[in-house]
Structures are given as structure tokens and as C-alpha cells.
Amino acid sequence: MKRALAYLGLLALILAGGCDARRSGVTTPPAERDDDGALSAALLAALGQAKSYHHLADVHLADGDSDAAAAALRQIFAIRFPAGAPEGEETLLDARARLAKLELGRGNADEARRVVDEGLAATSRPSFFRANLYNVSGELHEARAHALDGTDAVAARAERRAAIADYHQAIEIDERVQQALDKEARP
């Protein structure tokens, strides 16, 4: 939840014009920027719509309606983001991570796995949000291992090994992102 709030805070800054994408390391294609470098209206509208669906999911969860919360998060997948905008891809990955955790919490581990696997298959660009999806995948493996403890020690161990591999993948992606940001920050 804290991660989602931090993301929404960043999104709010972008929507309010308080974040200069030229300084933030955002690599939005020139076609998604206007003449002064600001994000395009189409991208801002799509990001705003995703933000509203996250808020809607929050309210449904606070009201105890996880079905409606999941439905709100799934609506994000139908948003048409401008082609090639990394912010759109990252928004979709973030929504997938949140939905997968929600589904896991509701006891729908297979659905959570499907949501994560589809997100990982849809992107290969290193980003914080791709790394986070690997973290959620690791959590899914851990939950499966826990469910197998006491009934199938070999399968539980395999799930823990898969979790470790996913966490290492997340760490590797985050390190590459940090290296790229460090390189970009150098004069």
C-alpha cells in the first residue's frame, strides 16, 4: 500500500505539473511531449484515469468490497496509453502488481500468478515497476511454499528457490536502473 501511495504521489506531481520530466530521468518519447518538454495531454489524461481507478479501488477496499476493487484495477488494463510511452507501461505494471497482491490476499493464488506472468511477458525494459512485479512474483512463490509446508517438502523448497530467483531478478533490474540513472546524472 505504501508503494502504491508513493507512486500515486509521483503521479499527482506529474499531473499537477510539479515534476519536470526532463530532470526526473523519465524517457518519454518526443512524440509524447509538447514543445516545452511537458508530457502530452493524451498521456496526462490516461495517467489521470489510472489514478482515479486506484482511488476507486481504495474506496471499495475500505468499504470491504474486494470484488469491486479488483474490477476497478482491471479497468486500468483497458486504458489506451499513447504508443511507446514508458509511463503507460509502468502504470500497467504497477496495476498488475497491486491486483496480484489483492488476488493473493483473497485466496486467488492462480489468478494472482496469471496477472503477474502476463505483466512480465508484456515488457522487458528495466524499470522499478518491472522489478516490483518480480518482487510480487517472489511473494506468490513464498505463499505457495508456505501452503505446501507440511504436505510436500520438496515442492515447498522448489517454490522457495523460485522466490529467491525472482527476488534476485528484481535486485538485478533495480541495480541496472540505478546505474542508468547515475550515468545520466553525470555531466
C-alpha distance (Angstrom), angle and dihedral (degrees) to the residues before:
residue distance angle dihedral
M1 . . .
K2 3.81 . .
R3 3.80 89.5 .
A4 3.77 90.9 51.2
L5 3.79 91.0 49.1
A6 3.81 91.3 49.5
Y7 3.80 90.3 49.9
L8 3.78 91.5 48.0
G9 3.79 89.2 49.5
L10 3.80 90.3 54.3
L11 3.77 89.8 45.3
A12 3.81 89.6 51.1
L13 3.80 90.3 53.1
I14 3.78 90.3 51.5
L15 3.78 91.9 47.5
A16 3.79 91.6 48.1
G17 3.79 91.4 49.7
G18 3.80 91.5 -116.4
C19 3.78 94.7 122.8
D20 3.77 119.1 71.3
A21 3.80 102.4 -150.0
R22 3.79 90.3 -157.1
R23 3.82 89.3 66.6
S24 3.80 97.6 35.9
G25 3.79 98.2 67.5
V26 3.82 91.3 -114.3
T27 3.77 109.3 152.1
T28 3.76 101.6 -154.5
P29 3.79 111.8 163.7
P30 3.82 114.8 -107.0
A31 3.80 89.8 -111.2
E32 3.81 88.4 66.2
R33 3.79 93.6 54.8
D34 3.75 131.2 74.6
D35 3.80 123.7 -133.2
D36 3.82 94.9 -78.0
G37 3.83 93.3 48.5
A38 3.81 97.8 -101.8
L39 3.78 120.4 140.1
S40 3.80 114.6 -88.9
A41 3.78 121.4 -98.7
A42 3.82 90.2 -118.0
L43 3.79 92.2 55.5
L44 3.80 92.9 44.5
A45 3.80 90.6 50.5
A46 3.80 91.9 50.8
L47 3.82 91.7 47.3
G48 3.79 90.0 48.7
Q49 3.78 90.9 51.6
A50 3.82 90.9 51.4
K51 3.79 90.0 49.3
S52 3.80 90.1 52.9
Y53 3.80 91.7 51.3
H54 3.82 89.5 51.6
H55 3.81 89.7 51.8
L56 3.79 90.0 47.6
A57 3.81 90.1 51.8
D58 3.82 89.6 49.9
V59 3.79 91.8 54.0
H60 3.79 92.9 46.6
L61 3.81 90.4 50.2
A62 3.80 91.3 48.9
D63 3.79 87.0 52.1
G64 3.81 91.3 50.7
D65 3.80 95.5 -111.5
S66 3.80 104.8 128.3
D67 3.82 91.8 164.7
A68 3.81 90.9 60.8
A69 3.82 90.7 43.0
A70 3.79 90.9 53.8
A71 3.80 90.5 46.9
A72 3.82 90.4 52.1
L73 3.81 91.6 51.1
R74 3.80 90.9 48.4
Q75 3.81 88.9 56.2
I76 3.80 88.0 67.1
F77 3.82 88.7 67.4
A78 3.82 89.3 62.3
I79 3.82 95.1 54.2
R80 3.79 112.8 114.0
F81 3.78 107.0 -131.5
P82 3.80 118.7 -171.7
A83 3.80 110.6 -89.3
G84 3.78 113.7 -92.8
A85 3.81 96.5 11.2
P86 3.81 106.7 139.9
E87 3.80 89.7 -157.2
G88 3.80 88.6 64.2
E89 3.78 92.2 51.1
E90 3.80 91.1 47.1
T91 3.80 92.0 48.5
L92 3.80 90.0 53.4
L93 3.82 92.3 48.0
D94 3.80 90.4 49.5
A95 3.81 91.6 50.2
R96 3.81 90.1 49.1
A97 3.80 91.6 51.9
R98 3.78 91.9 49.8
L99 3.81 93.4 45.4
A100 3.81 92.0 48.1
K101 3.80 91.4 52.8
L102 3.79 90.1 47.5
E103 3.81 91.2 50.3
L104 3.80 91.4 47.7
G105 3.79 89.8 51.2
R106 3.80 89.2 51.3
G107 3.81 90.8 53.2
N108 3.81 94.9 -105.3
A109 3.81 98.0 126.1
D110 3.81 94.3 155.7
E111 3.81 91.7 52.8
A112 3.80 90.3 46.3
R113 3.82 89.7 52.7
R114 3.82 91.2 49.6
V115 3.81 92.0 50.9
V116 3.82 91.8 50.3
D117 3.80 95.3 44.0
E118 3.81 92.2 50.5
G119 3.80 90.2 51.6
L120 3.79 93.9 48.8
A121 3.81 91.0 48.0
A122 3.82 91.6 51.3
T123 3.81 96.8 59.5
S124 3.75 141.7 34.5
R125 3.81 99.7 171.4
P126 3.80 110.7 114.4
S127 3.80 112.7 -115.2
F128 3.78 139.9 142.6
F129 3.81 88.8 -104.1
R130 3.83 93.8 53.7
A131 3.80 88.9 48.8
N132 3.79 89.5 49.6
L133 3.79 90.5 52.7
Y134 3.82 87.9 55.7
N135 3.80 88.1 51.5
V136 3.80 90.1 53.6
S137 3.80 89.2 47.5
G138 3.80 88.0 54.3
E139 3.80 89.6 51.2
L140 3.80 89.4 52.6
H141 3.80 90.4 52.5
E142 3.81 90.1 48.4
A143 3.80 91.5 51.3
R144 3.79 90.4 49.6
A145 3.83 90.5 49.0
H146 3.79 90.1 51.1
A147 3.81 90.5 50.7
L148 3.81 90.0 50.8
D149 3.81 95.5 47.7
G150 3.77 109.5 113.8
T151 3.80 94.4 16.8
D152 3.82 105.8 54.3
A153 3.80 114.7 10.8
V154 3.82 93.7 178.9
A155 3.81 93.6 53.0
A156 3.82 91.2 43.7
R157 3.81 90.3 53.4
A158 3.82 90.4 48.7
E159 3.80 90.1 52.7
R160 3.81 91.0 50.3
R161 3.82 89.5 50.6
A162 3.81 89.4 50.7
A163 3.82 89.2 50.6
I164 3.80 90.2 51.8
A165 3.81 90.9 50.1
D166 3.81 91.2 50.8
Y167 3.81 92.4 48.5
H168 3.80 89.9 50.4
Q169 3.80 89.4 50.3
A170 3.82 89.8 52.3
I171 3.79 91.0 49.3
E172 3.81 91.7 49.6
I173 3.81 92.2 50.5
D174 3.81 92.2 47.7
E175 3.81 90.3 49.7
R176 3.82 90.8 51.8
V177 3.80 90.7 48.8
Q178 3.81 90.9 49.7
Q179 3.81 91.6 48.2
A180 3.79 91.0 50.5
L181 3.81 91.3 49.2
D182 3.80 91.2 48.1
K183 3.79 90.8 50.0
E184 3.81 91.3 48.1
A185 3.83 91.1 49.8
R186 3.81 93.1 55.6
P187 3.81 115.2 96.6
